[in-house]
Amino acid sequence: MAVHDLHDGFGRSITYLRISVTDKCNYRCVYCMPEEGVAARGHDELLTAEEIARFVRLVANEGISRVRLTGGEPLVSHRIVPLVAALRAIPGIEDISLTTNGALLPHMAADLCEAGLDRVNISLDTLDAEQFSRITRLGRLEQALAGIDAALEYGFDPVKVNTVVVRRLQQDTFGLARLSVDRPVHVRFIEYMPIGNEETIGACKNEPHCPPGVSGSAPELHPEAWDASDIVPSDELRAQISAAGETAGIGPLLPVADGGPSGAGPAQYWRFAQAKGTVGFISAMSNHFCSRCNRLRLTADGTIRPCLFSDDEYPVREALRAGDDARVLEIYRSAIAHKPEEHDTTDGTARFMSQIGG
């Protein structure tokens, strides 16, 4: 039982911590990091598994009950299994989840299950094998699909599939939604959020700012060209998928009466009749859910971020290494006190998505 139940300045109870255990990844997704990857960091710049666990032990007494492990790709970290086990042993931590691209999950699912991992989210933006390879640069579609199979085989519950929808990518969203019919997976469509500033969002509309080979109507896989026109509002997407379901003979999407799977967060859930899983929609742009946001982020190099889309950071690594628990909690409480009322995607962020555990 938590000793404290901390609220931010807008009355939101902070119970959820996302932890980026590494900024490395075995993919190079076009919207997440540059093709050459991120600059290598020394081991002394990153929190150890023991330091992460110690931080969580402290904040579990401040109201944190749910933890999600992210990256980069968390499964490339050799410490991920012992970290899950260490977190499982912390009183007050009720739920441990992990976001992954799924490629390594078939090899690691058994160990993660034994260590105490509760559930997984698997990122999957397309069912087109060629497009998948182009988006991820290094990945293969069959790897992600095998990851979903492994998650189901080892009983993680729920198993969620996350898809960021970008209009110019023309993804087969109905095909993705249909994954929920025969298997108990929960497919969630996330509205693309233009991240950057006026120099980077839609920069390829101005040819001098374009990367080599990109101009005017830029190729689909250059996020430098993506802008607000690439947002597909959840209501529009849900209507499209529902109509496609009727055409395919499986019927329209129906509201989920019980609110959806555990750890539902900001998603609104629907399902096809008789489907084993659900279809969720996360309306980050068309219907902000900031008023219900209950999370903080801890980066791999030891800073607390109160909001994904703000570069306000509260470094905690040195206090952890000094063994100064009082100072760690002081910094943590300050981060909560300064959590913004809502996000602003026009301000931009200095870090790549892989470095902040988006």
Backbone torsions as a table, in degrees:
resi	resn	phi	psi	omega
1	MET	NA	132.0	-178.3
2	ALA	-67.6	140.7	177.2
3	VAL	-74.4	-39.8	-180.0
4	HIS	-121.9	156.2	173.5
5	ASP	-126.4	88.4	-171.6
6	LEU	-75.3	138.4	174.2
7	HIS	-118.2	150.2	176.5
8	ASP	-84.5	-172.1	-176.4
9	GLY	-69.9	-5.7	-179.3
10	PHE	-117.0	17.3	173.5
11	GLY	82.4	7.9	-179.7
12	ARG	-84.6	132.0	177.7
13	SER	-80.3	125.4	-175.6
14	ILE	-95.7	107.8	-174.3
15	THR	-125.6	-2.4	-167.9
16	TYR	-128.5	127.3	180.0
17	LEU	-122.4	124.5	173.3
18	ARG	-99.2	128.7	-175.3
19	ILE	-118.9	118.8	173.1
20	SER	-85.0	109.5	-176.3
21	VAL	-83.8	-16.1	177.8
22	THR	-161.7	154.0	172.8
23	ASP	-103.2	7.8	177.3
24	LYS	-87.0	157.2	179.5
25	CYS	-153.5	151.8	175.2
26	ASN	-88.4	-1.5	171.9
27	TYR	-114.6	172.2	174.4
28	ARG	-136.0	58.0	-175.0
29	CYS	-55.8	138.8	-169.8
30	VAL	-61.7	-30.9	-176.9
31	TYR	-94.0	1.6	-171.8
32	CYS	-113.9	-38.1	-178.6
33	MET	-157.6	161.7	178.8
34	PRO	-69.1	162.2	-176.0
35	GLU	-59.1	-33.0	-178.9
36	GLU	-83.9	0.3	-177.8
37	GLY	85.5	-175.4	179.4
38	VAL	-94.9	158.1	179.9
39	ALA	-60.8	135.7	-178.4
40	ALA	-65.5	140.2	176.8
41	ARG	-111.2	146.1	175.2
42	GLY	-68.8	153.8	-179.6
43	HIS	-58.8	-31.4	-178.0
44	ASP	-73.1	-12.4	178.3
45	GLU	-86.1	-15.9	-175.7
46	LEU	-106.1	146.7	175.2
47	LEU	-66.1	140.5	173.4
48	THR	-80.1	166.2	176.7
49	ALA	-60.2	-37.7	179.6
50	GLU	-65.4	-38.4	179.0
51	GLU	-69.1	-39.3	176.6
52	ILE	-62.0	-46.8	-179.4
53	ALA	-62.6	-38.4	179.0
54	ARG	-64.7	-41.7	177.1
55	PHE	-60.2	-45.3	-178.7
56	VAL	-64.7	-38.5	176.6
57	ARG	-58.2	-39.9	179.7
58	LEU	-68.4	-46.7	-174.3
59	VAL	-79.8	-15.3	172.9
60	ALA	-62.2	-29.2	176.1
61	ASN	-80.0	-4.0	179.2
62	GLU	-107.6	6.6	176.2
63	GLY	116.1	-10.0	179.1
64	ILE	-71.3	124.3	179.6
65	SER	-124.8	-14.5	-178.6
66	ARG	-125.9	136.5	-179.4
67	VAL	-130.2	135.1	172.8
68	ARG	-120.5	131.3	178.9
69	LEU	-98.1	127.0	-177.6
70	THR	-132.3	-171.8	176.6
71	GLY	-134.6	-137.9	13.4
72	GLY	31.7	-147.0	176.5
73	GLU	-112.2	109.1	-173.5
74	PRO	-62.8	-25.3	-176.8
75	LEU	-77.0	-6.9	173.8
76	VAL	-83.6	-8.2	179.9
77	SER	-84.5	126.4	-179.6
78	HIS	-66.5	-15.5	-175.9
79	ARG	-96.4	4.7	-170.7
80	ILE	-66.2	-42.4	-178.6
81	VAL	-66.7	-50.4	176.6
82	PRO	-62.2	-29.7	177.4
83	LEU	-66.4	-44.5	177.2
84	VAL	-57.6	-44.9	179.8
85	ALA	-62.0	-40.7	179.7
86	ALA	-65.6	-40.8	179.1
87	LEU	-67.1	-36.9	-179.8
88	ARG	-61.0	-28.7	-176.7
89	ALA	-84.1	-3.6	-176.1
90	ILE	-84.8	121.4	176.8
91	PRO	-58.5	136.7	178.3
92	GLY	96.6	-18.5	177.1
93	ILE	-85.1	109.0	-172.7
94	GLU	-95.5	-21.5	-173.3
95	ASP	-146.8	129.2	177.2
96	ILE	-125.0	121.4	-179.1
97	SER	-126.8	171.4	-175.3
98	LEU	-148.4	137.9	174.5
99	THR	-106.1	129.5	-173.9
100	THR	-145.6	159.7	171.4
101	ASN	-83.7	-6.4	172.6
102	GLY	88.4	-12.8	-172.0
103	ALA	-61.1	-38.0	-176.9
104	LEU	-97.1	-2.4	-174.4
105	LEU	-63.3	-38.8	179.0
106	PRO	-58.0	-30.2	-179.1
107	HIS	-86.0	-18.0	-170.9
108	MET	-119.6	-7.3	-173.5
109	ALA	-59.6	-41.7	-177.9
110	ALA	-61.9	-45.9	-179.1
111	ASP	-66.9	-39.3	179.2
112	LEU	-65.7	-40.3	178.1
113	CYS	-62.0	-46.9	-179.8
114	GLU	-64.0	-33.8	-179.8
115	ALA	-72.1	-20.6	176.0
116	GLY	116.6	13.6	176.8
117	LEU	-66.4	134.9	-177.7
118	ASP	-88.4	-44.4	-171.0
119	ARG	-156.4	164.7	-178.2
120	VAL	-135.7	149.8	167.3
121	ASN	-114.3	131.1	-179.1
122	ILE	-115.6	125.3	-178.8
123	SER	-80.1	128.8	-179.4
124	LEU	-152.9	107.8	-173.5
125	ASP	-97.3	-9.6	-179.1
126	THR	-162.9	153.4	173.3
127	LEU	-104.6	6.4	175.5
128	ASP	-89.1	116.5	-172.3
129	ALA	-60.2	-41.0	-179.2
130	GLU	-68.1	-44.3	179.0
131	GLN	-64.5	-38.2	178.0
132	PHE	-58.4	-46.0	-179.9
133	SER	-64.2	-35.7	-179.4
134	ARG	-73.1	-38.4	179.1
135	ILE	-67.6	-45.0	-175.2
136	THR	-86.4	-16.4	-177.5
137	ARG	67.8	-37.8	-175.5
138	LEU	-122.1	-5.1	-172.0
139	GLY	-98.5	164.2	175.2
140	ARG	-125.6	140.5	-176.2
141	LEU	-56.8	-40.4	-176.4
142	GLU	-62.0	-25.9	177.5
143	GLN	-65.9	-45.6	-179.9
144	ALA	-65.6	-41.8	180.0
145	LEU	-65.6	-38.2	175.8
146	ALA	-65.4	-33.6	176.5
147	GLY	-64.1	-40.8	176.6
148	ILE	-62.6	-45.0	178.5
149	ASP	-59.2	-42.9	-178.6
150	ALA	-65.8	-40.1	179.8
151	ALA	-61.5	-40.5	178.4
152	LEU	-70.1	-41.1	-178.5
153	GLU	-59.8	-38.8	-175.3
154	TYR	-94.1	8.3	168.6
155	GLY	79.4	18.1	173.8
156	PHE	-64.2	138.8	-173.0
157	ASP	-150.4	121.9	-1.3
158	PRO	-83.2	164.3	171.0
159	VAL	-104.4	117.9	-178.1
160	LYS	-112.2	144.7	176.1
161	VAL	-115.5	120.6	-176.1
162	ASN	-102.3	126.7	178.3
163	THR	-125.6	120.1	172.5
164	VAL	-86.6	122.8	-175.2
165	VAL	-97.0	122.4	178.6
166	VAL	-122.5	122.3	-170.2
167	ARG	-55.6	-43.9	-174.3
168	ARG	-72.7	-13.2	176.5
169	LEU	-76.7	-21.3	177.4
170	GLN	52.2	50.8	-179.5
171	GLN	-69.4	153.8	175.8
172	ASP	-81.8	77.8	-174.5
173	THR	-68.2	-32.4	177.1
174	PHE	-66.9	-40.9	177.1
175	GLY	-59.3	-40.7	177.1
176	LEU	-66.3	-45.0	179.1
177	ALA	-60.6	-33.0	-177.4
178	ARG	-69.0	-16.5	174.7
179	LEU	-58.3	-24.4	-177.3
180	SER	-80.1	-7.2	-174.6
181	VAL	-75.7	-51.8	-172.7
182	ASP	-94.5	-14.7	-178.4
183	ARG	-130.3	149.6	-177.7
184	PRO	-78.3	59.6	176.1
185	VAL	-109.6	153.4	-176.0
186	HIS	-116.8	103.2	-175.8
187	VAL	-87.0	123.4	-177.0
188	ARG	-117.7	126.3	178.7
189	PHE	-100.0	124.2	-175.0
190	ILE	-109.9	126.2	177.5
191	GLU	-62.2	131.0	174.4
192	TYR	-59.6	135.0	179.0
193	MET	-115.1	112.6	178.3
194	PRO	-63.0	115.2	-178.5
195	ILE	-109.3	125.4	179.6
196	GLY	147.5	-160.1	179.2
197	ASN	-129.6	-173.5	-174.3
198	GLU	-64.0	-17.1	178.8
199	GLU	-86.0	-18.7	-175.4
200	THR	-115.1	-34.9	179.1
201	ILE	-72.0	121.1	-179.4
202	GLY	64.5	25.0	-173.9
203	ALA	-60.6	-27.3	-176.2
204	CYS	-75.3	-1.9	171.3
205	LYS	-70.6	-21.7	176.6
206	ASN	-110.2	104.8	-168.5
207	GLU	-51.5	-36.7	-179.6
208	PRO	-60.7	-22.5	-177.4
209	HIS	-91.4	-1.8	-173.5
210	CYS	-78.8	147.4	172.0
211	PRO	-67.8	165.5	-178.9
212	PRO	-53.4	132.1	176.1
213	GLY	84.9	2.8	-178.7
214	VAL	-118.7	131.2	177.0
215	SER	-157.2	160.2	174.9
216	GLY	46.8	-116.5	176.9
217	SER	-80.7	89.4	-170.4
218	ALA	-65.7	153.5	174.3
219	PRO	-56.9	152.9	-171.4
220	GLU	-60.7	-26.9	-172.2
221	LEU	-97.9	24.9	173.6
222	HIS	-111.2	96.3	-179.9
223	PRO	-57.8	-19.4	176.0
224	GLU	-58.8	-23.0	-177.8
225	ALA	-94.7	-12.7	-176.8
226	TRP	-72.8	144.9	179.1
227	ASP	-150.5	-165.0	-174.6
228	ALA	-61.5	-24.4	179.2
229	SER	-68.3	-14.3	179.5
230	ASP	-88.1	-3.7	176.2
231	ILE	-74.6	128.6	172.8
232	VAL	-107.2	104.6	-178.0
233	PRO	-57.0	143.6	-176.2
234	SER	-57.6	-38.3	179.8
235	ASP	-62.0	-42.1	178.3
236	GLU	-63.7	-45.8	-178.1
237	LEU	-65.7	-41.9	179.9
238	ARG	-62.1	-39.6	178.1
239	ALA	-64.5	-40.0	179.0
240	GLN	-63.3	-46.8	-178.4
241	ILE	-67.1	-39.6	179.3
242	SER	-62.6	-44.1	178.4
243	ALA	-64.3	-39.5	178.3
244	ALA	-64.4	-35.9	176.9
245	GLY	-63.4	-41.9	177.3
246	GLU	-63.6	-43.6	179.3
247	THR	-62.1	-37.3	-178.3
248	ALA	-80.2	-6.2	177.1
249	GLY	88.1	10.3	178.4
250	ILE	-105.3	0.6	174.8
251	GLY	89.1	171.2	-178.7
252	PRO	-79.2	170.4	172.4
253	LEU	-73.9	139.3	179.7
254	LEU	-119.2	143.7	179.8
255	PRO	-61.3	144.9	176.2
256	VAL	-89.3	118.6	-172.3
257	ALA	-69.7	-33.3	-173.7
258	ASP	-90.1	6.2	175.8
259	GLY	91.3	-10.5	175.9
260	GLY	108.2	-174.7	-176.1
261	PRO	-69.2	166.1	179.1
262	SER	-62.3	150.5	-176.4
263	GLY	67.7	31.0	-172.6
264	ALA	-62.3	-30.0	178.1
265	GLY	60.8	-138.1	-173.8
266	PRO	-84.4	-2.5	-175.7
267	ALA	-72.8	146.9	169.7
268	GLN	-105.4	128.5	-168.8
269	TYR	-108.1	142.8	177.0
270	TRP	-134.6	169.8	175.8
271	ARG	-154.3	154.7	169.0
272	PHE	-78.1	146.1	178.8
273	ALA	-55.9	134.0	178.7
274	GLN	71.4	4.0	179.5
275	ALA	-71.4	148.3	178.9
276	LYS	-80.9	-24.1	-180.0
277	GLY	-120.0	-163.7	-178.0
278	THR	-132.2	171.6	175.5
279	VAL	-124.8	120.5	-177.5
280	GLY	-112.1	156.6	179.6
281	PHE	-131.5	125.1	179.2
282	ILE	-109.3	108.3	-170.4
283	SER	-95.6	67.7	-175.0
284	ALA	-64.2	-27.3	-177.3
285	MET	-107.1	-44.4	-173.8
286	SER	-80.4	-19.6	-179.5
287	ASN	-151.1	81.3	-174.5
288	HIS	-53.3	138.6	177.5
289	PHE	-112.1	20.6	-177.3
290	CYS	-57.7	-31.8	-177.4
291	SER	-65.3	-16.7	179.4
292	ARG	-110.2	8.7	-175.3
293	CYS	-69.1	127.0	-176.4
294	ASN	-121.3	22.7	-168.9
295	ARG	-122.6	155.9	166.7
296	LEU	-126.6	166.0	177.4
297	ARG	-125.5	140.7	173.4
298	LEU	-115.7	120.1	-178.3
299	THR	-81.5	164.1	-177.4
300	ALA	-62.6	-27.9	179.9
301	ASP	-94.7	10.9	168.3
302	GLY	89.4	39.3	172.4
303	THR	-121.9	145.7	176.7
304	ILE	-94.2	129.8	176.0
305	ARG	-114.2	117.2	179.1
306	PRO	-70.0	-22.9	-177.2
307	CYS	-145.5	139.0	-179.9
308	LEU	-58.1	-37.4	-170.1
309	PHE	-102.0	24.2	175.2
310	SER	-131.0	143.5	179.2
311	ASP	-88.9	11.4	172.8
312	ASP	-67.0	121.2	-177.7
313	GLU	-133.8	150.0	-177.3
314	TYR	-126.3	98.1	-175.1
315	PRO	-66.0	130.3	-176.9
316	VAL	-124.3	-6.0	-173.7
317	ARG	-61.2	-46.8	-175.6
318	GLU	-66.4	-36.6	178.0
319	ALA	-66.7	-38.0	176.1
320	LEU	-61.5	-45.3	-176.4
321	ARG	-71.7	-23.3	177.2
322	ALA	-82.9	-6.0	-178.4
323	GLY	71.5	22.6	-176.0
324	ASP	-95.7	82.8	-177.5
325	ASP	-60.9	-37.7	-179.6
326	ALA	-61.9	-41.1	179.2
327	ARG	-68.9	-39.2	176.6
328	VAL	-57.0	-47.0	-178.3
329	LEU	-69.6	-33.3	176.6
330	GLU	-62.0	-44.6	179.5
331	ILE	-66.0	-43.1	-180.0
332	TYR	-60.0	-46.5	-178.9
333	ARG	-67.0	-33.1	176.8
334	SER	-66.5	-40.0	178.2
335	ALA	-61.0	-42.2	178.6
336	ILE	-65.1	-42.5	-178.6
337	ALA	-62.5	-27.4	-177.6
338	HIS	-103.4	13.3	176.0
339	LYS	-62.9	126.2	-176.1
340	PRO	-70.1	158.4	-179.0
341	GLU	-66.0	-36.8	177.6
342	GLU	-154.4	162.6	-177.9
343	HIS	-83.3	159.5	177.6
344	ASP	-134.5	104.7	-176.1
345	THR	-78.6	0.0	-180.0
346	THR	-89.8	-14.0	-178.1
347	ASP	-76.6	-27.5	179.8
348	GLY	85.5	170.9	178.5
349	THR	-142.2	140.0	-174.5
350	ALA	-78.7	-15.1	-178.3
351	ARG	-101.0	152.0	170.2
352	PHE	-70.0	155.5	179.9
353	MET	-57.0	-34.5	-178.3
354	SER	-65.7	-17.3	-176.5
355	GLN	-93.9	-8.9	-176.6
356	ILE	-123.6	6.7	174.0
357	GLY	65.2	46.3	-178.9
358	GLY	-54.3	NA	NA
